[in-house]
Amino acid sequence: MGVKFRFRYFQDVEGLLRVPDGFEPVELQVVARAEGRKSSQAERTFDWDELTEN
């Protein structure tokens, strides 16, 4: 799934993530990659239980 962003600015990326019934995630890994001459990458892993606490 692609989401447009710019590494140059702070951005909130919002949306819904659907997982199959019965699937029990442990963590979510987000990788943002910029392509082109100044390619770069940012990566972060989130604990699923912390994301779903409300």
C-alpha positions as CSV (number, residue, x, y, z in Angstrom):
1,M,0.0,0.0,0.0
2,G,1.5,3.4,-0.9
3,V,0.9,6.7,0.9
4,K,2.4,9.9,-0.4
5,F,4.6,11.7,2.0
6,R,7.6,14.0,2.2
7,F,10.6,13.4,4.5
8,R,11.1,17.1,4.6
9,Y,8.0,17.9,6.6
10,F,6.2,16.4,9.6
11,Q,3.0,14.6,8.5
12,D,0.3,12.5,10.1
13,V,-0.7,9.5,8.1
14,E,-4.1,8.2,9.0
15,G,-6.2,5.3,7.8
16,L,-7.6,2.0,8.8
17,L,-5.7,-1.3,8.9
18,R,-7.8,-4.4,8.5
19,V,-6.5,-7.9,9.4
20,P,-8.2,-11.2,8.7
21,D,-10.6,-12.6,11.3
22,G,-8.7,-14.7,13.9
23,F,-5.4,-13.0,13.1
24,E,-3.6,-11.9,16.2
25,P,-0.9,-9.4,15.4
26,V,2.1,-8.9,17.8
27,E,3.6,-5.8,16.2
28,L,3.3,-3.4,13.3
29,Q,6.3,-2.4,11.3
30,V,6.2,0.8,9.2
31,V,8.8,1.5,6.5
32,A,8.8,4.8,4.6
33,R,11.0,4.8,1.5
34,A,11.8,7.8,-0.6
35,E,13.0,7.1,-4.2
36,G,15.1,9.1,-6.5
37,R,18.5,10.9,-6.3
38,K,18.1,11.6,-2.5
39,S,16.6,8.2,-1.6
40,S,16.3,7.5,2.1
41,Q,14.4,5.3,4.4
42,A,12.8,5.5,7.9
43,E,11.6,2.5,9.8
44,R,9.7,2.0,13.1
45,T,8.1,-1.0,14.8
46,F,5.1,-0.6,17.1
47,D,3.9,-3.0,19.8
48,W,0.3,-4.0,18.7
49,D,-1.0,-4.0,22.3
50,E,0.1,-0.4,22.8
51,L,-1.5,0.7,19.5
52,T,-4.9,-0.8,20.5
53,E,-5.1,0.6,24.0
54,N,-8.0,3.0,24.4
